[in-house]
């Protein structure tokens, strides 16, 4: 699985390509929303106003809205148990 993190005007966009299933990204987002993950600090979570998953298996996008940095999200992805 390849992960490409880009800074956008609204926040950060992550493009997952290759061996990625959309349901796994949805699970990761749900875990984050309910606080049942430890990949992001509480400080980072507070900065995110919206998380939106789009695309299909093999090509999934995750748009994060808020005042988060590319570096914060790259660090969170590295700690995620769902996608690593």
C-alpha positions in Angstrom: 0.0 0.0 0.0 1.2 3.5 -0.9 0.3 6.5 1.2 0.6 10.0 -0.3 -0.1 12.9 2.1 -0.8 16.3 0.6 -1.5 19.7 2.3 -4.7 21.3 0.9 -6.5 24.6 1.5 -9.0 22.8 3.8 -6.5 20.6 5.6 -4.8 17.4 4.5 -5.6 14.8 1.8 -4.3 11.2 2.0 -4.3 9.0 -1.1 -4.0 5.3 -0.5 -3.2 3.2 -3.6 -2.2 -0.4 -4.3 -3.3 -3.1 -1.8 -5.8 -1.0 0.1 -9.5 -1.8 0.9 -11.9 1.0 1.4 -13.5 -0.7 4.3 -10.2 -0.6 6.2 -9.9 3.1 5.8 -13.5 3.6 6.9 -12.7 1.5 10.0 -9.6 3.6 10.7 -11.8 6.8 10.5 -14.5 5.3 12.7 -11.9 4.3 15.3 -10.5 7.8 15.2 -14.0 9.5 15.5 -14.9 7.3 18.5 -11.6 7.7 20.2 -10.8 3.9 20.1 -7.4 4.5 18.4 -4.1 5.9 19.6 -2.6 7.0 16.3 -3.2 10.7 16.9 -2.7 12.9 19.9 -5.8 14.4 21.4 -4.3 17.8 20.4 -4.2 16.7 16.7 -7.7 15.2 16.9 -9.1 18.5 18.1 -7.8 20.3 15.1 -9.8 18.1 12.6 -13.3 19.3 11.9 -14.3 16.6 9.3 -13.0 13.3 7.9 -14.3 12.0 4.5 -13.5 8.8 2.8 -14.0 8.4 -1.0 -12.9 6.2 -3.8 -12.8 2.4 -4.2 -10.6 -0.6 -3.3 -7.1 0.0 -4.6 -7.6 3.8 -4.8 -9.0 5.4 -1.6 -8.8 9.0 -0.6 -9.2 10.4 2.9 -9.8 14.2 3.2 -9.2 15.7 6.6 -10.5 19.2 7.2 -9.0 21.5 9.8 -5.8 23.1 10.9 -3.7 19.9 10.8 -0.2 19.7 9.3 1.0 17.1 6.8 3.7 16.1 9.4 1.1 15.4 12.1 -0.9 13.2 9.7 2.2 11.3 8.5 3.1 10.6 12.1 -0.4 9.3 12.8 -0.4 7.1 9.8 2.9 5.5 10.9 1.3 4.6 14.2 -2.0 3.3 12.8 -2.6 -0.4 13.6 -5.4 -0.7 11.0 -3.3 0.0 8.0 0.2 -1.1 9.1 
